[in-house]
């Protein structure tokens, strides 16, 4: 696929390193109050033609050997098992996805059932990401989530019943009206369920969402910064005590269960975006496909992928991105790998920023790596701003 021209055409390419495949499924039964993703509610009749369009783009994408597959959204759990099978088969054919490669699909606890989960597992998905967000009934209503704590628990149990052995749960903290006891209850729940991976994200109030309107009018009070920081520290302590290791600022996993796909993002390695609203990083550039469903479906039928954005990334920006993304990881940034990739030491480009961060106890050099300290994790945005 020649993304520079926005055309679909088979391009031979064999990657020398990890390549991720991200497929965007923008359909939801309803929109949550905090969501500003490229998603659409009540457009289910377009799902089947959209799947056809995805298959067309997959078949005409660059001939890469993919390492991981991730289907996000939206609510990919709305797919029928046979649609999931078609997409997985197309990815195996086009990208040589190895047997057993990490293949993730996102689901919501509401509306998911045993038969659909079994179909996803039989299609070849081996990792499930469950959008729980909270187990508190009041907070779930505020967020626009339509499941209960029990439905969330049952969806995780059903995943194990049909053969998933790698289940991740998403949680949100820093939510209006949320306090530390409510957050601790959510942490205790996912630990009790025995999931392999936990993603805990601080709520971001996005412009144009119904949540933002409530916050701006003073109807929904946001927790104080110190309370949000206390929630983050509580998450670190509880998950660590339960045997999870924080390997990225917002992600914890049992040993060996880190998200291989997301590690591709954080290591600033290439990935292809498939579908309306999907983004990709390829051949020194970044692109975003139009989020217009009709334009995407019609475009692929006519032999092209309509792009909304197409940006060349220069060397300086690539170095900055590599530093910022890599410092999100507990492993940090390897100075040797940075030098191999760019031909210079990080200190030659970012010396002032790194010296400042080290002086204030936000950064440390250990065995050829640059890593954020615990204080640096809490103030990571201040470090990142100086690396731009």
N, C-alpha and C positions, 0 to 999 in steps of 0.2 A: 504494500500500500504506500504510494507516494503521498505522504501527508502534506508535503509542501504545496502540492497542486490540488490536494483534496480529492484525489482520484483513487478508486479501488483498482489495484492491479497486482498480481503476484510478483513479489520481489524476492529473489533468492538471497538469503542471509543466514549465516550460522553464527550464533553468538559464542564468544569465548568465555562468557561468565553468566551468572544468573540473570534470567529474564522473567519478569512477572507478567501475567495476563489478568487485567481487570475488566470484568463485564458489568456494566451498569444496567440495573433493572429499575426503572423509575416509577413503577406503579405502587400505589398504596390504597387501602380501603378508605382511609381518611388521613388527614395531615395532622401531625402533632403540633402543639402550640409553639414549640421551640425550633421547628424544622425550617431551614432555608435551603435544603438540598434541592437538586433538580428532580423533583418528584411530582406526581399527579394523582389525584384521587378521582374515583368514579370514571375511569377511562378503560375499564376492563375489556371492552370489545376490541381494543387495539393490541391486546397482549399477543394473540396469535400472529398477526402480521408483523408485530415487533420482533417476535422470535425468528420469523423468516428473515427479517432484515439483519438481525444479529448473525445468523448463519451465513448470510451473504458476505457480511464484512469479515467474519472469521475466515471464510474460505479464500478471500482475496487479500488477506493480510500478509505481511512479510513472513517468509519461511524461517521462523526461528525455532530453536529448541527451547521450549519454555520449562521453567523450573517450578512455577507455582501458578495456581488459578484461584481467583477470588471473585465471587459474584456478590455484589453489594447493591444497595439501593437507598430509598425505596424498600420494598418488601419482596425479595426474591422467593420467599415462602409461598407467594401466590401462584408460582409456576405449577403447572401440572407435572407429574412425574415424567410423562412421555416428552414434554417440552424440555425438561431438565436433561433427559437422556439425549435428545437431539443436539443440544448445545454442548454437552460433554463429548459426544462422538465427534462433532465438528472440531472441537479443540484438540482432541487426540490426533485427528487426521492432519490438521493444519500446523499444529505446534509440536507434534511429537511428544506430548505430555507423557512422561514416564509413568508406568504402573506404580501406584503408591505415592506419587507426588502429592504434596499438600494441595487439596482442593477444598476451598471453603465456600459455604453458602450461608447467607444471613436469613434468619427467620424471626418473627415476632411470636410471643407466647399465645396471643389471641388468634384464633382461626387455624392454628397448626394442628394436624392430627397424625395419628400413628401411620396411616396408609401413605400420607404424603412424605413423611420423614423416611419411611421405608423405601419409597420410590427414589428419593434423593440419594440415599445410601447405595441403592442398587445401580443408580446412574454413575456412581463413582466418586461422589463427594464424600470426603472422609473427615472433614472438620466442619463443625457447626458453630455459628456465632449467634447467640440468642440476645435480642434486644430487651433486656429486663428493665434497666434504668433505675427502678426503685421497687421496694416491696411494701411501701407505705401507701395505703389506699388514697389518702388525701393528696399526696404528691403525685401519684399516678393520674388522678383526675386533673390536677393542675397542668401536668405535662401533656395531657391529651392521650395518655396510654389507656387502652381498653382491656387490659388484663388485670387479674388479681395476683396476689402473692402465690396462691395455690396453683393457678394456671401456669405461672412461671416455673414453679417447682415441677409440675407435671410435664411441661414441655422438655425440661432437662432430663427427667426420668425416661420419657418416651424415646429421646435420642439414644440413650444408652441401651434401651430395650431393643432397638432396631439395629444396633451394631456400631454406632458412633463411639469412638474411644478418645476423641479429642474435641471437647466442648468448651467454648469460650462464652463468657457472659459480659455484657456491657452494663456499667452502672454510671449514674450521674451524681455529682455532689456540687454543693454551692447553689442549690435550688431554693427559690423563695419558700419561706416557712420551714425549711429543713433545718434541724438541729443535730448536734452530735449524737444523741441517742438514736434518732431515726437513721442516721448514716451507719451507726454501729449495727443496727438490726439488719440492714442490707448486707453488710460485710459478713455477719454471722450466717445469714441465709446461704450465700453462695459458697461459703466454706463448708457448711453442712451438706450442701448438694454434691460436693466433691468434684466440682468442675476443674479442668486442667489449666484454664487460662482466665484471667480477669482483666478487663479494660475498664479503668475508672477515670472518667473525664470530668473536668470542671465545666459546669454549664457555661456556655457562651450565649449571651443574649444578642441575637442577630436582628439587625434592622429589618423592619417590615413584617416581622412575625407577630402573632397575637400575644405571645409572651412579652415581647418588647413593648407593645402598647400598654399592657398591664403594668409593667415596671415603670415606664415613663410617666404614667398617670398616678403613680404612688399606690396603686391597688395591690401590687405584689412586691413586698419588701425583700430585697436581696440580703443574704447573710453578710455580716461584716467580714472584711478581709482577714482579720485574725481568726474568725470562726471557720472560714474556708480553709485557711492554712492548717488549723487544728484537725479538720476533717481529713486533709491529705496526709498529715502525719499519722493519724489514727489508722488510715488505710494501709500505710506502709508497715506499721507495727503489727496490725492484726493479720495481714496477709503473709508477712514474713514469719510470724509465729506459727502459721498453718502450713509452712513449707513451700510457699510461693517465693520466687525471686523476682525482684523488680529488675527488668532488663531494659526498660525504656521508661521515660518519665511517667507515662500513664498506663503502663502495662506490666502485669505480673504473670508468671507462668511456673508451673512445676518443671523440674529439670527435663530438658529435651522437648518441651511443648511450646517453646517460643514460636510466634507466628513467622514462618519463613517468608511469607509474602510481604508482610509489613517490614521485615528487615531489609528487603530490597529497596523500599522507599527510603528508609532511614540511612542506608548506606549509599544513597544517591546512585543507584544502579538502574538500568533501563527497564521500562515496562510499557506494554501496549494497552491503550484504553479502547474498549469495544462498547459501542452503544451510545444512545443519545445522552449527552451530558458527561460522558466519560472523558477523563484526561489521561494523557500519556506523556512519557519522556523517552525520546528516541533520536539517535543520531545528532546529538548536540542541540536538540530543540525540545520545546514543550508545546503540546497542542491540546485543545479542548474541542470536542465535537459538539455541534449544536444541540441544545436541549429541546428543540422543536420536534416533537414526535413525528408529525406528518412530514416535515422536511427530511428527517432522517430516514424514514421508511421509503419515501419516494426517491430520495437521493441514492440509496443503496440499490434500489430497483433499477435506477438509470446508470449504475456503474460508478458511483462516486460517493464519498463520505463528506458531507458539508461540515466545514469547520467553523467554530465561533471564534477561536483564538489559534494563533500559530506564531510562536515566539522563538527566535534563535537565542540560545544561551551562550554568552561570551565566556571566555576563560575566567575572568575575574568573578563573574556571577556563579559559575560552576564551582569555583573554590569556596566562595562564601556559602553556597548551598550545602556543600559537602561538610563544611565545618558545623553549620547550624544543625543540620539533620543528624550528623554523627554525634554531636554532643548531647543529643537527647538520649542516646543509648548509654547504658551503664558501662559498656566496654569503651566508650569514648571514641576518639579519633586516633588512628594509628599514624604517627608521624612518618613512618616508613612507607605506608600505603599512600599517604598524601604525596610524599616526594616521588613515588613511582608514577603516580597518576598525573602530577602537574609539573614535576621537575624542579620544585623548590620546596623549602621547608615552610611549614605553616607560620613560623615566627617571622619569616622574611616578608610575608604579606600582611599578617595580622598582629605583628609584634606589640604595638601599643595597646590594642584591645586585650590581648592575652596577658600582658604584664599587669594591666589594670585589674583584670579579673583575679589573677593570682594574688596580687597585693591585698585585695579585699576578701580573700579566702573563698572565692567562688569557683576557682579552677585549680587543678593540681596536675603535675606531670608525674606519671608513674610508668616505669618500664617501657618507655617509648610511646606512651599514649597521653593524650590530653583528655581529662575527665572533669565533669562538674563535681564539686563537693556537695554534701547534703544541703548546705546553705545555698550553693549555686543552683541546685535543682529548684528550690523555692523561688529564686530570683532569676530564673533562666532567661526570661524575656529581656531583662536588662543586659545580660551577656550577649544574647543574640543580636540585639539592636546595634551593638558596637561592632559586630562582624559583618553587617550589611555593606 
